[in-house]
């Protein structure tokens, strides 16, 4: 059954063409800083706040951050867990994700089995998502014991995504890795988008307007940024990225 956060995301994609989500890593922020980032990102037009990261943080710290963000913004707060410690009862929803190219069964289904009872107990909205690490992979690739799909092999990313759709996953996430030197190339995004019908999320290495233009033009439905938000004037940067997405939509209408 589709929940209200998922419906919200799909409606926003339909109306806006593509959307931006802000990723906050609890390991890298204080409670006060997370609240400030979320507030400014919302003012800049981001559609939602994702909370999670590649490394580990205490559950109590995560809870404090999520509660504070919830008090600060009206847009959805979605958990982006790297393990069962990334689950907080105070969020609106959680990406219920499987790392499809991990060599460790734990990240394919083990963590999900352990986390499912907690998600049910907390009443969180679970949104099924396939997580595919590509390119450099960065920390997410190391922690998740993934074999990153090379940027030069977009067809491999496409068959992973297609399999995920056939398994019933309702979103596909191509992850270049937080801090990646090179964002996911347009040819890989386009190749994946050609074979799937579900929304495509792209993140990792997206720092500039041209990166957003390339990804959205190739078919990305959701753009996720994290590192640049932490290291820049949040409202200004998010406003710039969201404006780029809107301008691309207007061009498509012409």
C-alpha positions in Angstrom: 0.0 0.0 0.0 1.3 3.4 -0.9 1.6 5.9 1.9 1.2 9.7 2.0 4.9 10.5 1.7 5.3 8.4 -1.4 2.1 9.9 -2.9 3.5 13.4 -2.1 6.8 12.6 -3.9 5.1 11.2 -7.0 2.7 14.1 -7.2 5.6 16.6 -6.9 7.5 14.7 -9.7 4.4 14.8 -11.9 3.8 18.5 -11.3 7.4 19.7 -11.3 9.1 17.3 -13.7 11.8 16.5 -11.2 12.5 17.4 -7.6 15.4 18.0 -5.2 15.9 16.3 -1.8 18.4 17.4 0.8 20.5 14.8 2.5 21.7 15.4 6.1 24.3 13.1 7.5 23.8 12.9 11.3 27.4 11.8 11.7 28.6 15.1 10.3 26.2 17.5 12.1 25.0 18.7 15.4 21.4 18.9 16.3 21.4 22.7 15.9 23.2 22.6 12.6 20.9 19.9 11.2 17.9 22.0 12.1 19.4 25.1 10.5 20.3 23.2 7.3 16.8 21.7 7.0 15.1 25.1 7.5 17.2 26.9 4.9 16.8 24.0 2.5 13.0 24.1 2.8 13.2 27.9 2.2 15.2 27.2 -0.9 12.6 24.9 -2.3 13.8 21.4 -1.5 10.9 18.8 -1.6 12.0 16.8 1.5 14.8 16.1 3.9 16.6 12.7 3.9 18.5 11.8 7.1 21.2 9.2 7.0 24.8 8.5 6.0 27.4 5.8 5.2 29.0 5.7 8.6 27.5 4.9 12.0 25.9 7.2 14.5 24.2 6.6 17.8 20.5 6.0 17.7 19.9 8.7 20.4 21.7 11.3 18.3 19.7 10.3 15.3 16.5 10.6 17.2 17.4 14.1 18.5 18.2 15.3 15.0 15.1 13.9 13.4 12.8 15.3 16.2 14.4 18.7 15.8 14.1 18.7 12.0 10.5 17.7 12.3 9.8 20.6 14.5 11.5 22.9 12.1 10.1 22.0 8.7 6.8 21.0 7.2 8.2 18.9 4.3 8.6 15.2 4.8 11.6 13.7 6.7 12.7 10.4 5.2 15.2 8.1 6.7 18.1 6.9 4.5 19.5 4.1 6.7 22.9 2.4 6.3 21.9 -0.2 8.9 19.3 -0.9 11.6 20.8 1.9 13.7 19.6 4.3 11.1 15.9 3.8 12.1 14.2 6.5 14.1 10.6 6.4 15.2 10.3 10.2 14.7 10.6 10.3 10.9 7.7 10.4 8.4 9.0 7.6 6.2 12.0 5.4 5.5 13.6 4.3 2.3 13.2 0.5 2.6 16.2 -0.3 0.5 18.3 -3.2 -0.7 21.9 -2.7 -1.9 21.6 -4.7 -5.1 25.3 -4.9 -5.9 26.5 -5.8 -2.5 28.5 -9.0 -2.1 27.2 -9.3 1.5 23.7 -10.9 1.9 23.3 -8.7 5.0 22.9 -5.6 2.9 20.7 -7.4 0.4 18.1 -8.7 2.8 19.6 -9.3 6.3 19.4 -5.8 7.6 15.9 -5.5 6.1 14.7 -8.5 8.0 16.1 -7.1 11.3 14.7 -3.7 10.6 11.2 -4.6 9.5 9.7 -5.3 13.0 11.0 -1.9 14.2 9.5 -0.1 11.2 6.2 -1.8 11.9 6.4 -1.0 15.6 7.2 2.7 15.0 4.5 3.0 12.3 6.9 4.4 9.7 5.9 4.5 6.1 8.2 2.1 4.2 9.0 3.1 0.6 10.7 0.2 -1.3 13.8 1.3 -3.1 16.7 -0.4 -5.0 20.1 1.1 -4.1 22.7 0.7 -6.8 26.3 1.9 -6.2 28.0 3.1 -9.3 31.3 4.8 -10.3 33.7 5.3 -7.5 31.3 4.2 -4.8 33.1 6.0 -2.1 32.4 5.2 1.6 28.9 3.8 0.8 30.6 1.2 -1.4 33.1 0.2 1.2 30.7 -0.1 4.1 28.1 -1.9 1.9 30.7 -4.3 0.5 29.5 -3.4 -3.0 31.0 -4.0 -6.4 30.4 -0.5 -7.9 29.2 -0.6 -11.5 31.7 1.3 -13.7 30.4 4.4 -15.4 31.6 2.9 -18.7 29.1 0.1 -18.3 25.7 1.8 -18.2 24.0 -1.4 -19.5 24.9 -3.2 -16.2 23.2 -0.5 -14.2 20.2 -0.8 -16.5 19.7 -4.5 -15.9 20.1 -4.1 -12.2 17.4 -1.4 -12.2 15.1 -3.5 -14.4 15.5 -6.5 -12.1 14.6 -4.2 -9.1 11.5 -3.0 -10.8 10.4 -6.6 -11.6 11.0 -7.4 -7.9 8.5 -4.7 -7.0 10.8 -1.9 -5.9 9.1 1.5 -6.5 12.2 3.7 -6.7 15.7 3.2 -8.1 18.7 5.1 -6.7 21.9 5.4 -8.6 24.5 6.4 -6.1 27.9 7.7 -7.2 29.0 8.1 -3.5 29.1 11.0 -1.2 31.9 13.3 -2.2 32.5 11.5 -5.5 34.7 13.5 -7.9 32.5 12.7 -10.9 28.7 12.6 -10.8 26.7 9.8 -12.4 27.1 10.4 -16.2 24.1 11.2 -18.4 24.5 8.1 -20.5 24.1 5.9 -17.5 21.0 7.8 -16.3 19.5 7.7 -19.8 20.2 4.0 -20.3 18.6 3.1 -17.0 15.6 5.4 -17.5 14.9 3.8 -20.9 14.2 0.4 -19.3 12.3 1.3 -16.1 8.9 2.9 -15.4 9.5 3.8 -11.7 11.1 7.1 -10.5 14.9 7.3 -10.8 16.9 9.0 -8.0 20.5 10.2 -8.6 23.0 11.3 -6.1 26.7 11.6 -5.5 29.1 14.2 -6.8 26.4 16.7 -7.8 27.8 20.1 -7.0 27.0 22.5 -9.8 24.1 23.7 -11.9 25.5 21.8 -15.0 25.4 18.5 -13.1 21.7 19.0 -12.3 21.0 20.0 -15.9 22.8 16.9 -17.2 21.1 14.5 -14.8 17.5 15.8 -15.2 17.8 16.1 -18.9 18.9 12.5 -19.0 15.8 11.4 -17.1 16.5 11.7 -13.3 13.3 12.3 -11.4 14.9 13.1 -8.0 18.3 14.8 -7.4 19.9 14.3 -4.0 22.6 16.5 -2.7 24.4 16.4 0.7 28.1 17.4 0.8 27.6 20.7 -1.1 24.8 21.6 1.3 27.1 21.1 4.3 29.8 23.3 2.8 27.8 26.1 1.3 25.2 28.8 1.9 22.4 26.3 2.1 19.4 28.4 1.0 21.4 30.0 -1.9 22.7 26.6 -3.2 19.4 24.8 -2.9 17.5 27.7 -4.5 20.0 27.5 -7.4 19.5 23.8 -7.9 15.8 23.9 -7.6 15.6 26.8 -10.0 17.7 24.8 -12.5 15.2 22.0 -12.4 12.2 24.4 -12.9 13.9 26.0 -15.8 14.5 22.7 -17.5 10.8 21.9 -17.1 9.8 25.2 -18.7 12.1 24.4 -21.6 10.4 21.1 -22.1 7.0 22.9 -22.3 8.1 25.2 -25.1 
